[in-house]
């Protein structure tokens, strides 16, 4: 299931990128749509259709991202940091001075 969701996410991502690149900016006359494709859509229809498809793909992208995050968090109950022992470090210099550090044990020589 996770693999199919990731493939779907990749397809939606590529389509979303392409649709954003195809759209014209406000007042801009440049884009990937050339004059040959102008006969297919009028300028009003082109922006309207592309913007609606972009909104649908964006909703699919966000929804699938949330679903993937939910599935991954449920399936993995462990963290990478579970095996690491916590370290107690003083928060500031005054606490460091108050910290009790055991004195080194001196070995006495017997003669």
C-alpha positions in Angstrom: 0.0 0.0 0.0 2.8 2.4 0.9 4.6 1.7 -2.4 1.4 2.4 -4.4 0.9 5.7 -2.5 4.5 6.8 -3.1 4.1 6.1 -6.9 0.9 8.0 -6.9 2.6 10.9 -5.1 5.4 10.9 -7.7 2.9 11.0 -10.5 0.9 13.8 -8.9 4.1 15.8 -8.2 5.3 15.6 -11.8 1.8 16.6 -13.2 1.6 19.5 -10.7 5.0 20.8 -11.7 4.1 20.6 -15.4 0.8 22.3 -14.9 2.3 25.2 -12.9 4.9 25.7 -15.7 2.2 25.7 -18.4 0.2 28.5 -16.8 0.7 32.1 -17.6 1.5 34.7 -15.0 -0.5 37.8 -14.5 0.3 40.1 -17.4 3.0 37.7 -18.7 3.1 36.7 -22.3 5.7 33.9 -21.8 5.1 30.3 -20.9 5.5 26.9 -22.3 2.3 27.2 -24.3 3.2 28.3 -27.8 1.1 29.9 -30.4 0.3 26.5 -32.0 -1.7 25.5 -28.9 -3.6 28.8 -28.7 -6.1 27.5 -31.2 -7.2 24.8 -28.8 -8.2 27.0 -25.9 -9.1 30.7 -25.8 -7.2 32.7 -23.3 -10.0 32.7 -20.8 -10.7 29.0 -21.0 -7.1 28.0 -20.9 -6.4 29.8 -17.6 -9.7 28.6 -16.1 -9.1 24.9 -17.0 -5.5 24.8 -16.0 -6.2 26.6 -12.7 -9.0 24.1 -11.8 -6.8 21.1 -12.6 -3.9 22.6 -10.6 -6.2 23.1 -7.6 -7.4 19.5 -7.8 -3.8 18.2 -8.1 -2.7 20.3 -5.2 -5.4 18.9 -3.0 -4.5 15.4 -4.1 -0.8 16.1 -3.3 -1.5 17.5 0.2 -4.0 14.8 1.0 -1.7 12.0 -0.2 1.2 13.6 1.8 -0.8 13.5 5.0 -2.0 10.0 4.3 1.6 8.8 3.7 2.8 10.5 6.9 0.0 8.9 8.9 0.7 5.4 7.5 4.4 5.7 8.1 4.0 6.9 11.7 1.6 4.1 12.5 3.7 1.4 10.9 7.0 2.4 12.6 6.7 2.4 16.4 10.4 2.8 16.9 12.6 5.9 16.6 16.2 6.1 15.5 17.1 7.6 18.9 15.6 4.8 21.0 19.0 3.1 21.4 20.9 6.2 22.4 21.4 6.8 26.1 20.3 10.3 27.3 23.0 12.6 28.6 22.5 15.0 31.5 24.2 18.3 30.6 23.9 21.4 32.7 21.8 24.1 31.2 24.1 27.1 32.0 27.4 28.0 33.7 25.9 28.4 37.2 24.4 25.0 37.2 27.7 23.6 35.9 29.5 25.1 38.9 27.0 23.5 41.3 27.3 20.1 39.6 29.0 17.5 41.8 31.9 15.9 40.1 33.5 13.0 42.0 37.1 13.5 42.8 39.6 11.1 41.2 40.7 8.2 43.5 44.3 8.5 44.4 46.1 5.2 44.7 48.4 5.0 47.8 51.6 3.2 47.4 52.6 0.7 50.1 56.3 0.3 50.8 
